[in-house]
């Protein structure tokens, strides 16, 4: 890499354009759009960067820095605004803040007045910053991209076992190893191409059956469209794709275990957010205008990224100054991100039937200090003087699917609560996505109509509350979440007895269970540790042990190899939330 700048960040502005057709928002005036590239220079020896996995495996430039770059776009008030920066942690590279806070249509190129929606963020005078943080995305659809270095051991590539999980909704001949057309795949090594194993199973805990190597290969289907007078197609060898003769079939969970190489240093994405926001707050030469307070928001995947950002001490810049004054993690459940070697950041947190090996859900889950009752480990998300104020919001989806109760309970299911600088709120009767422009409800692939209740007014309310808390010391409302003490947080058995007999209603059999996975090397023929966090965990552990006695290992121990060096995932045919 070429020598980088001495400063942690240098912004190269490529264009300035009027936003919203130069419309003057009430009390603030007109906005403009700045399109830029941020050039980052990270010191691998600095204490602030010690938590970044594999940073020591990137050769520094002649100044001793590790350099990389990423996309940045800024919507800024031409006349300066109110000194408030609002950072959108773009979900899988997509700009989402204006959509959810302003009831606007989604676009990755906000330029027109219609793109401003109701103009809430502009009328509040926010400088809105979109900065790339996810380094494993590929170009397309206007996504924000971050160009990260690859970890290497001198002239040799870094290698390690990883897993990939595939589920399709229609027969599919080949898929990228990342399972997502938007996401970089980790190429199979030369040795891995001969030692990889592919299994399939009906349900998460079904006995897997191994597929013979003669019916699958590292390749992709090319063509199949009209070429003159024929519909020609070819199976082309590829280190980044998986092809199955006859295609992947719906109704099966396919799992590939293989030796990959060339992992990206994904933790630099969190350092990029830290250094960019710090630069915009403190460098007088920055182009965004004066910033007194900095806030950030992320939903689902990026809500998890915010929690990891705090846990990994990224809210303190390289000079020891706080980065964000307040953060709004939305529908993250109890998850974090997981930026370990060979992670796939596009993959959702573990779902009911898939991605059970995702590293997203790992202790600590709660903002307050607690003890993992399975291991004795003590930790917390919030534990530093530089930690921001946090308003954590979630829906019932997160309690059923994303282990949301662990945000405010101990790992064995007792009430824990929140630290003084955190509030938690359940947005009852709403759901995970809550697109503000969803329109009429539809069933889609589900049995029941989708819940289309609009929650954008609540988005605006929590941001106003956060700003008042930070800038005026006005305490937000007390946390409002279900608790064991008042009987609103209950086990599945109690819930099932209380749920009314609604005709045609398909009731869930239970919440999405969470297993503590032993990620150390597992000898062949040995089962990995599988234990359960959360209320009712003792009963579920007994059930798992019984299930294990009747199930042959079937190679499943291989899924738990090499500590965190895996990336469980979902195919491109499925849509992420």
C-alpha positions as CSV (number, residue, x, y, z in Angstrom):
1,X,0.0,0.0,0.0
2,X,1.1,3.5,-0.7
3,X,2.2,5.8,2.2
4,X,-0.8,7.2,4.1
5,X,-1.4,10.6,5.8
6,X,0.0,11.3,9.2
7,X,-3.4,12.3,10.5
8,X,-5.9,9.5,11.4
9,X,-8.3,10.8,8.7
10,X,-8.1,12.8,5.6
11,X,-11.4,13.6,3.8
12,X,-11.1,14.0,0.0
13,X,-14.3,15.8,-1.1
14,X,-15.3,14.9,-4.7
15,X,-18.5,16.9,-5.1
16,X,-20.9,19.4,-3.5
17,X,-24.5,19.4,-4.7
18,X,-27.7,21.1,-3.5
19,X,-30.0,18.7,-1.6
20,X,-33.8,18.7,-1.8
21,X,-33.7,21.1,-4.8
22,X,-32.3,23.8,-2.4
23,X,-35.6,23.7,-0.4
24,X,-35.3,25.8,2.8
25,X,-36.3,23.8,5.8
26,X,-38.1,25.7,8.5
27,X,-35.7,27.4,11.0
28,X,-32.6,25.9,9.3
29,X,-32.5,26.7,5.7
30,X,-31.1,24.8,2.7
31,X,-28.9,21.6,2.7
32,X,-26.2,20.4,0.5
33,X,-24.7,16.9,-0.2
34,X,-20.9,16.3,0.1
35,X,-19.6,13.2,-1.5
36,X,-16.1,12.2,-0.3
37,X,-13.5,9.5,0.3
38,X,-12.1,9.1,3.8
39,X,-8.4,8.1,3.9
40,X,-7.6,6.4,7.2
41,X,-4.2,5.8,8.8
42,X,-4.3,3.5,11.9
43,X,-1.4,3.0,14.2
44,X,-1.3,-0.7,14.9
45,X,0.8,0.0,18.1
46,X,-1.7,2.4,19.6
47,X,-3.6,1.2,22.7
48,X,-6.9,2.3,21.1
49,X,-6.4,-0.3,18.3
50,X,-5.3,-3.3,20.4
51,X,-8.8,-4.9,20.3
52,X,-8.8,-5.1,16.4
53,X,-8.3,-8.8,15.5
54,X,-5.4,-9.5,13.0
55,X,-4.2,-5.9,12.8
56,X,-0.7,-7.2,13.5
57,X,-0.9,-9.3,10.3
58,X,-1.2,-6.2,8.0
59,X,2.2,-4.8,6.8
60,X,2.3,-1.0,7.8
61,X,3.4,1.6,5.3
62,X,6.6,3.6,5.6
63,X,5.1,5.8,8.4
64,X,4.2,2.7,10.5
65,X,0.5,3.1,9.8
66,X,-2.1,0.7,8.3
67,X,-3.9,2.6,5.6
68,X,-7.3,2.1,4.0
69,X,-10.2,4.1,2.6
70,X,-14.0,4.3,2.5
71,X,-17.0,6.1,1.1
72,X,-18.5,9.1,3.0
73,X,-21.5,11.2,2.2
74,X,-22.7,14.1,4.3
75,X,-26.0,16.0,4.3
76,X,-25.2,19.3,5.9
77,X,-27.1,22.6,6.6
78,X,-25.5,25.2,4.3
79,X,-25.8,27.8,7.1
80,X,-24.3,25.6,9.9
81,X,-27.3,24.0,11.6
82,X,-27.4,23.4,15.3
83,X,-24.0,21.7,15.9
84,X,-25.5,18.2,16.0
85,X,-24.0,15.3,14.0
86,X,-26.2,12.3,13.3
87,X,-24.2,9.2,12.1
88,X,-26.2,6.6,10.2
89,X,-24.6,3.1,10.6
90,X,-25.7,2.0,7.1
91,X,-27.3,-1.4,7.3
92,X,-25.2,-3.6,4.9
93,X,-24.0,-0.5,3.2
94,X,-27.4,1.1,2.7
95,X,-28.5,4.5,3.9
96,X,-31.5,4.1,6.2
97,X,-31.7,7.0,8.7
98,X,-33.7,9.4,6.5
99,X,-36.0,6.6,5.5
100,X,-36.9,5.7,9.1
101,X,-36.8,9.1,10.8
102,X,-38.4,11.1,8.0
103,X,-41.0,8.6,6.5
104,X,-39.0,8.8,3.3
105,X,-38.6,6.3,0.5
106,X,-35.4,4.3,0.7
107,X,-32.6,5.5,-1.6
108,X,-28.8,5.2,-1.5
109,X,-28.6,8.5,-3.4
110,X,-30.7,11.1,-1.5
111,X,-30.9,14.2,-3.7
112,X,-34.5,15.3,-4.3
113,X,-37.1,16.9,-2.1
114,X,-39.1,13.7,-2.1
115,X,-36.0,11.9,-0.7
116,X,-36.2,14.2,2.4
117,X,-39.6,12.7,3.4
118,X,-41.2,14.9,6.1
119,X,-37.9,16.6,6.7
120,X,-37.7,15.9,10.4
121,X,-33.9,15.5,10.6
122,X,-33.4,18.6,8.5
123,X,-35.9,20.7,10.5
124,X,-33.9,19.7,13.6
125,X,-30.7,21.0,11.9
126,X,-28.8,17.7,12.0
127,X,-25.6,17.2,10.0
128,X,-26.3,13.6,8.7
129,X,-23.2,11.5,8.0
130,X,-23.2,8.3,6.1
131,X,-19.8,6.5,6.5
132,X,-18.8,3.1,5.2
133,X,-17.9,0.7,8.0
134,X,-18.6,-2.8,6.6
135,X,-15.5,-4.0,4.7
136,X,-16.7,-7.2,3.1
137,X,-19.3,-5.6,0.8
138,X,-19.0,-5.7,-3.0
139,X,-20.0,-2.8,-5.3
140,X,-23.6,-2.4,-6.4
141,X,-26.9,-0.7,-5.7
142,X,-25.1,2.4,-4.4
143,X,-23.8,0.7,-1.3
144,X,-21.2,2.5,0.8
145,X,-17.9,0.6,0.5
146,X,-14.8,0.3,2.7
147,X,-11.6,-1.0,1.1
148,X,-9.9,-3.0,3.9
149,X,-6.5,-4.8,3.9
150,X,-6.1,-8.6,3.9
151,X,-4.3,-10.3,6.8
152,X,-1.2,-12.2,5.8
153,X,1.7,-14.0,7.5
154,X,4.5,-12.5,5.4
155,X,4.4,-14.1,2.0
156,X,1.9,-16.8,3.1
157,X,-1.9,-16.3,3.3
158,X,-3.7,-16.7,6.6
159,X,-5.8,-19.8,6.5
160,X,-8.4,-21.4,8.8
161,X,-11.5,-23.5,8.9
162,X,-14.8,-21.8,8.4
163,X,-18.4,-22.8,7.8
164,X,-21.1,-21.6,5.4
165,X,-24.8,-22.4,5.6
166,X,-27.1,-22.3,2.6
167,X,-30.9,-22.2,2.5
168,X,-32.8,-21.5,-0.7
169,X,-36.4,-20.8,-1.6
170,X,-36.2,-22.3,-5.1
171,X,-33.8,-24.7,-6.7
172,X,-30.5,-23.0,-7.2
173,X,-27.5,-24.4,-9.1
174,X,-24.7,-22.4,-7.5
175,X,-24.2,-19.9,-4.7
176,X,-21.3,-17.7,-3.6
177,X,-19.5,-19.0,-0.5
178,X,-20.6,-15.8,1.3
179,X,-24.2,-16.8,0.4
180,X,-24.9,-13.2,-0.6
181,X,-24.3,-11.7,-4.0
182,X,-23.5,-8.4,-2.2
183,X,-20.8,-9.9,0.0
184,X,-17.2,-10.9,-0.6
185,X,-16.5,-14.7,-0.2
186,X,-13.5,-16.1,1.5
187,X,-11.8,-18.2,-1.2
188,X,-11.1,-21.9,-0.5
189,X,-7.5,-22.8,-0.2
190,X,-5.8,-25.3,-2.4
191,X,-5.8,-27.9,0.4
192,X,-9.4,-26.9,1.4
193,X,-10.7,-27.7,-2.1
194,X,-9.8,-31.4,-1.4
195,X,-10.7,-31.6,2.3
196,X,-14.0,-29.7,2.4
197,X,-17.2,-31.4,3.5
198,X,-20.8,-30.6,2.5
199,X,-23.8,-31.9,4.5
200,X,-27.5,-31.2,4.5
201,X,-30.2,-31.6,7.1
202,X,-33.9,-30.9,7.4
203,X,-34.0,-29.0,10.7
204,X,-31.3,-27.4,12.9
205,X,-31.0,-30.5,15.1
206,X,-31.6,-33.1,12.5
207,X,-28.9,-35.6,11.9
208,X,-26.9,-34.3,8.9
209,X,-26.2,-36.4,5.8
210,X,-22.9,-35.9,4.0
211,X,-23.1,-35.4,0.3
212,X,-20.7,-37.3,-1.8
213,X,-17.9,-35.2,-3.3
214,X,-18.8,-36.3,-6.8
215,X,-22.0,-34.3,-6.9
216,X,-20.7,-30.9,-5.7
217,X,-17.6,-28.8,-6.4
218,X,-16.2,-25.3,-6.0
219,X,-17.6,-23.8,-9.2
220,X,-20.4,-21.5,-10.5
221,X,-22.9,-21.9,-13.2
222,X,-22.3,-19.4,-16.0
223,X,-24.7,-18.5,-18.8
224,X,-28.0,-20.3,-19.4
225,X,-29.4,-17.3,-21.2
226,X,-29.9,-16.9,-24.9
227,X,-26.7,-17.1,-27.0
228,X,-27.6,-16.8,-30.6
229,X,-29.6,-20.0,-31.3
230,X,-28.8,-21.9,-28.0
231,X,-29.2,-21.4,-24.3
232,X,-25.6,-22.3,-23.5
233,X,-24.4,-22.8,-19.9
234,X,-21.1,-23.9,-18.3
235,X,-19.9,-25.0,-14.9
236,X,-16.8,-22.8,-14.3
237,X,-14.3,-23.6,-11.6
238,X,-14.3,-20.9,-8.9
239,X,-12.6,-20.7,-5.5
240,X,-15.5,-18.4,-4.2
241,X,-18.6,-20.4,-5.3
242,X,-20.3,-23.7,-4.6
243,X,-22.1,-25.7,-7.3
244,X,-24.3,-28.7,-6.6
245,X,-25.4,-31.1,-9.4
246,X,-29.2,-30.8,-9.6
247,X,-29.0,-27.6,-7.5
248,X,-29.6,-26.7,-3.9
249,X,-33.1,-27.7,-3.0
250,X,-35.7,-25.9,-0.8
251,X,-36.4,-27.5,2.6
252,X,-32.8,-28.3,3.4
253,X,-30.1,-26.7,5.5
254,X,-26.8,-27.2,3.6
255,X,-23.6,-26.7,5.5
256,X,-20.1,-26.4,4.0
257,X,-17.0,-26.7,6.2
258,X,-13.8,-25.7,4.4
259,X,-10.4,-24.2,4.8
260,X,-10.5,-20.6,3.7
261,X,-7.8,-18.0,3.2
262,X,-7.2,-14.2,2.9
263,X,-9.4,-12.9,5.7
264,X,-10.1,-9.2,5.8
265,X,-9.3,-7.2,8.9
266,X,-12.9,-6.4,9.5
267,X,-12.4,-4.7,12.9
268,X,-10.9,-1.7,11.1
269,X,-14.5,-0.8,10.2
270,X,-15.2,0.1,13.8
271,X,-12.0,2.1,13.9
272,X,-13.1,3.9,10.8
273,X,-16.3,5.1,12.5
274,X,-14.4,6.2,15.5
275,X,-11.8,8.1,13.6
276,X,-14.3,9.7,11.1
277,X,-16.6,11.0,13.8
278,X,-13.7,12.2,15.9
279,X,-12.3,14.0,12.9
280,X,-15.6,15.7,12.2
281,X,-15.9,16.8,15.8
282,X,-12.4,18.1,16.4
283,X,-10.5,18.9,13.2
284,X,-11.2,22.6,12.3
285,X,-10.4,21.9,8.7
286,X,-13.2,19.3,8.3
287,X,-15.9,20.3,5.7
288,X,-19.1,19.3,7.6
289,X,-19.4,22.5,9.8
290,X,-19.2,22.9,13.6
291,X,-20.2,19.9,15.7
292,X,-21.0,20.2,19.4
293,X,-22.8,16.9,20.0
294,X,-22.5,13.6,18.1
295,X,-25.2,10.9,18.0
296,X,-25.5,7.6,16.1
297,X,-28.2,5.2,15.1
298,X,-28.3,1.7,13.7
299,X,-31.0,-0.9,13.3
300,X,-30.7,-4.7,13.4
301,X,-27.2,-5.5,12.0
302,X,-26.0,-2.0,12.8
303,X,-27.6,-2.0,16.2
304,X,-25.4,-5.0,16.9
305,X,-22.5,-3.0,15.5
306,X,-23.1,-0.2,17.9
307,X,-23.1,-2.6,20.9
308,X,-19.8,-4.1,19.7
309,X,-18.4,-0.6,19.2
310,X,-19.1,0.3,22.8
311,X,-17.9,-3.1,24.2
312,X,-14.6,-2.9,22.3
313,X,-13.8,0.6,23.7
314,X,-14.2,2.3,20.4
315,X,-16.1,5.2,21.8
316,X,-12.8,6.7,22.9
317,X,-10.6,8.1,20.2
318,X,-6.8,7.8,19.9
319,X,-6.4,10.9,22.1
320,X,-8.7,9.6,24.8
321,X,-11.7,11.8,23.9
322,X,-15.3,10.5,23.8
323,X,-16.6,10.0,20.2
324,X,-20.4,9.8,20.5
325,X,-22.4,11.5,23.2
326,X,-25.3,9.3,22.6
327,X,-26.2,6.1,20.6
328,X,-29.5,4.5,19.5
329,X,-29.2,0.8,18.9
330,X,-32.4,-0.4,17.4
331,X,-33.8,-4.1,17.2
332,X,-30.3,-5.5,17.9
333,X,-31.7,-7.9,20.5
334,X,-28.9,-9.2,22.8
335,X,-26.4,-9.5,19.9
336,X,-23.2,-7.8,19.0
337,X,-21.4,-7.9,15.7
338,X,-18.4,-10.2,15.8
339,X,-15.5,-9.0,13.7
340,X,-13.3,-12.0,14.2
341,X,-11.3,-13.8,11.5
342,X,-13.4,-15.1,8.6
343,X,-16.6,-13.4,10.0
344,X,-19.3,-12.6,7.5
345,X,-20.8,-9.3,8.6
346,X,-23.8,-9.5,6.2
347,X,-25.1,-12.6,8.0
348,X,-28.0,-11.9,10.4
349,X,-27.7,-13.0,14.1
350,X,-28.8,-16.6,14.7
351,X,-32.4,-17.3,13.6
352,X,-34.9,-20.0,14.6
353,X,-33.8,-22.5,12.0
354,X,-30.5,-21.2,10.7
355,X,-27.2,-19.4,11.5
356,X,-26.9,-21.0,14.9
357,X,-23.1,-20.7,14.8
358,X,-23.2,-17.0,14.1
359,X,-20.8,-15.3,16.6
360,X,-23.2,-12.4,17.0
361,X,-24.8,-13.7,20.2
362,X,-21.9,-14.1,22.7
363,X,-21.4,-13.0,26.3
364,X,-21.7,-10.2,27.4
365,X,-25.3,-9.6,26.4
366,X,-26.3,-6.9,29.0
367,X,-25.2,-3.3,29.3
368,X,-24.9,-3.8,33.1
369,X,-22.2,-6.0,34.6
370,X,-23.2,-9.6,35.1
371,X,-21.8,-13.1,35.3
372,X,-22.2,-15.9,32.7
373,X,-23.6,-18.7,34.9
374,X,-22.2,-21.3,32.5
375,X,-18.6,-20.1,32.5
376,X,-18.2,-17.8,35.5
377,X,-17.0,-15.0,33.2
378,X,-17.9,-11.4,34.3
379,X,-18.4,-8.6,31.8
380,X,-20.7,-5.8,30.6
381,X,-21.2,-3.8,27.4
382,X,-21.0,-0.5,29.4
383,X,-18.0,-0.2,31.7
384,X,-16.0,2.9,30.9
385,X,-16.2,6.6,31.7
386,X,-16.2,7.4,27.9
387,X,-19.3,5.3,27.3
388,X,-22.1,7.2,25.7
389,X,-25.7,7.6,26.8
390,X,-27.8,4.8,25.2
391,X,-31.5,4.4,24.4
392,X,-31.9,0.8,23.4
393,X,-35.2,-0.1,21.7
394,X,-36.7,-3.4,20.6
395,X,-39.9,-5.2,19.6
396,X,-41.5,-8.5,20.5
397,X,-39.6,-10.0,17.5
398,X,-36.3,-9.5,19.5
399,X,-37.7,-11.4,22.5
400,X,-38.8,-14.3,20.4
401,X,-36.0,-14.4,17.8
402,X,-33.1,-12.3,18.9
403,X,-32.7,-13.2,22.6
404,X,-33.8,-9.7,23.6
405,X,-34.5,-10.5,27.3
406,X,-30.7,-11.0,27.8
407,X,-30.3,-7.3,27.3
408,X,-31.8,-6.7,30.8
409,X,-31.6,-10.1,32.6
410,X,-28.8,-12.3,33.9
411,X,-27.9,-15.3,31.8
412,X,-30.0,-17.6,34.0
413,X,-33.1,-15.4,33.6
414,X,-33.2,-13.0,36.6
415,X,-34.0,-9.3,36.3
416,X,-30.9,-7.2,35.9
417,X,-31.9,-3.8,34.7
418,X,-29.8,-1.1,33.1
419,X,-26.8,1.2,34.1
420,X,-27.6,4.9,34.8
421,X,-26.6,6.0,31.3
422,X,-28.9,3.5,29.5
423,X,-32.6,3.2,29.0
424,X,-34.4,0.3,27.4
425,X,-37.8,0.4,25.8
426,X,-40.1,-2.3,24.3
427,X,-42.1,-0.9,21.4
428,X,-45.0,-3.2,22.0
429,X,-47.2,-4.6,19.1
430,X,-44.6,-3.5,16.5
431,X,-42.2,-5.7,14.6
432,X,-38.6,-5.8,13.5
433,X,-38.6,-4.1,10.1
434,X,-41.5,-1.6,10.5
435,X,-41.0,0.1,7.1
436,X,-42.6,3.5,7.4
437,X,-43.9,3.3,3.8
438,X,-45.0,-0.4,4.0
439,X,-48.6,0.2,2.7
440,X,-51.3,-2.4,3.0
441,X,-50.5,-5.6,4.9
442,X,-49.7,-8.8,3.0
443,X,-48.9,-12.4,3.9
444,X,-45.9,-12.9,1.8
445,X,-44.5,-16.4,2.7
446,X,-46.1,-16.3,6.1
447,X,-49.4,-17.7,7.4
448,X,-50.6,-14.4,8.9
449,X,-50.7,-10.9,7.6
450,X,-47.6,-8.9,8.2
451,X,-47.7,-6.3,11.0
452,X,-47.4,-2.9,9.3
453,X,-47.8,-0.6,12.3
454,X,-45.7,2.5,11.7
455,X,-43.1,3.4,14.4
456,X,-41.4,6.3,12.8
457,X,-42.9,8.7,15.4
458,X,-41.2,6.7,18.1
459,X,-37.8,7.0,16.2
460,X,-38.2,10.8,16.3
461,X,-39.3,10.7,20.0
462,X,-36.2,8.8,21.1
463,X,-33.8,11.0,19.2
464,X,-35.4,14.1,20.7
465,X,-35.2,12.5,24.1
466,X,-31.5,11.6,23.6
467,X,-30.7,15.1,22.5
468,X,-32.4,16.6,25.5
469,X,-30.6,14.2,27.8
470,X,-27.2,15.0,26.3
471,X,-27.5,18.7,25.7
472,X,-29.8,19.8,28.5
473,X,-29.5,17.1,31.1
474,X,-33.2,16.3,30.8
475,X,-33.6,12.7,32.0
476,X,-35.5,10.5,29.5
477,X,-38.5,8.4,30.7
478,X,-37.7,5.4,32.9
479,X,-37.0,2.1,31.1
480,X,-40.1,0.2,30.0
481,X,-39.3,-3.5,29.4
482,X,-41.0,-6.7,30.6
483,X,-39.7,-8.1,33.8
484,X,-39.8,-11.3,35.8
485,X,-40.8,-9.4,38.9
486,X,-44.0,-8.0,37.5
487,X,-44.9,-11.2,35.5
488,X,-44.6,-9.6,32.1
489,X,-41.4,-11.6,31.2
490,X,-42.3,-15.3,31.4
491,X,-41.2,-18.7,30.2
492,X,-42.7,-20.3,27.1
493,X,-44.8,-22.7,29.3
494,X,-46.5,-19.8,31.1
495,X,-47.0,-17.9,27.9
496,X,-48.6,-20.9,26.2
497,X,-51.1,-21.4,29.0
498,X,-52.0,-17.7,28.8
499,X,-52.3,-17.3,25.0
500,X,-56.0,-17.4,23.9
501,X,-57.3,-20.0,21.5
502,X,-57.4,-17.9,18.4
503,X,-58.8,-19.8,15.4
504,X,-56.2,-20.4,12.6
505,X,-53.4,-18.9,14.7
506,X,-50.1,-20.7,14.5
507,X,-48.5,-20.4,17.9
508,X,-44.7,-20.6,18.2
509,X,-43.4,-23.6,20.0
510,X,-40.8,-21.6,21.8
511,X,-38.3,-18.8,21.6
512,X,-35.1,-19.0,19.6
513,X,-32.8,-20.9,21.9
514,X,-29.2,-19.8,22.4
515,X,-26.4,-22.3,22.9
516,X,-23.0,-21.6,24.3
517,X,-20.7,-23.0,21.6
518,X,-17.2,-24.3,22.4
519,X,-15.1,-22.7,19.6
520,X,-11.9,-24.5,20.5
521,X,-10.7,-27.4,18.4
522,X,-12.9,-30.4,18.8
523,X,-11.3,-33.9,18.1
524,X,-13.1,-36.1,15.6
525,X,-16.0,-38.0,17.1
526,X,-16.4,-35.7,20.1
527,X,-19.5,-33.5,20.5
528,X,-19.0,-29.8,21.2
529,X,-20.3,-28.1,24.3
530,X,-23.9,-27.1,23.9
531,X,-25.6,-25.2,26.7
532,X,-28.4,-22.7,26.9
533,X,-28.6,-19.1,28.2
534,X,-31.8,-17.5,29.5
535,X,-34.8,-18.2,31.6
536,X,-35.7,-21.9,31.7
537,X,-32.2,-22.8,30.7
538,X,-31.9,-25.9,33.0
539,X,-35.0,-27.5,31.4
540,X,-33.7,-26.8,27.9
541,X,-30.2,-28.2,28.7
542,X,-31.8,-31.4,29.9
543,X,-33.7,-31.6,26.6
544,X,-30.6,-30.9,24.6
545,X,-28.6,-33.6,26.4
546,X,-31.4,-36.2,25.8
547,X,-31.5,-35.2,22.1
548,X,-27.7,-35.6,21.9
549,X,-27.8,-39.2,23.2
550,X,-30.1,-40.3,20.4
551,X,-28.3,-38.3,17.6
552,X,-25.1,-39.6,15.9
553,X,-22.5,-36.9,15.6
554,X,-22.6,-37.0,11.8
555,X,-19.6,-34.7,11.6
556,X,-21.3,-31.8,13.4
557,X,-18.2,-31.4,15.6
558,X,-16.4,-30.0,12.6
559,X,-18.8,-27.0,12.8
560,X,-17.1,-25.8,16.0
561,X,-13.5,-25.8,15.0
562,X,-10.9,-23.0,15.3
563,X,-12.3,-20.7,18.0
564,X,-14.1,-17.9,16.2
565,X,-12.7,-18.6,12.7
566,X,-16.0,-19.3,11.0
567,X,-18.8,-17.4,9.2
568,X,-22.2,-19.1,9.3
569,X,-24.6,-17.5,6.9
570,X,-27.6,-17.4,4.7
571,X,-28.0,-17.5,0.9
572,X,-28.4,-14.5,-1.4
573,X,-31.9,-15.8,-2.2
574,X,-33.0,-14.8,1.3
575,X,-33.4,-11.2,2.3
576,X,-31.7,-9.7,5.4
577,X,-33.5,-7.4,7.9
